[in-house]
Amino acid sequence: MEKARAVVDELVANNQAAYAITTGVGKLSDVRIAPEEIRELQVNLIRSHCAGVGEPLSEAETRALMLLRANSLAKGYSGVRPLVIDTLCELLNRGLHPVIPSQGSVGASGDLAPLAHLALTLIGEGEAAFEGKRMAGAEAMVGPFWAMATSRMAGLSASMCART
């Protein structure tokens, strides 16, 4: 993971063109993004793909999606920071999960909208659930629910990615 992340960091540091990292997307792929706006682009890409509707996925379905995403990212091909995988595992361990609508997607693969809703919670936006209670993503990630879930997980490894 660290090697792939170093590639991303080098592209950004050297202001090299990299699709959806230092450039726009789609028809705007030839538009360069100013270094000070790269973080904003990433957040806006997540927000723009949150196009799901309908009843949320079940807790079991959402947890499976989270575990599969953590496993996929941990292979080290995406360039994400290890903190992303660690946070997904922490959410699983703590019993917190994003609220992900069951219908709708963007793109040919059909997974962009659900994954965007997952990512939205990781950045403290969207909605999350803990013990059946829905709340704002920001509340879940920094509020009393995070602390409560943490206290229940005392002594357990974050790398287990499994609720006790």
Buried (B, 14 or more C-beta within 10 A) or exposed (E): BEEBBEEBEEBBEEEEEBEBBBBBEEEEEEEEBEEEEBEEBBEEBBBEBBBBEEEBBEBEBBBEBBBEBBEEBBEBEBBBBEEBBBBBBBBBBBBBBBBBBBEBBBEEEEBBBBBBBBBBBBBBBBBBBBEEEEBBBBBBBEBEBBEBBEEBBEEEEBEEBEBE
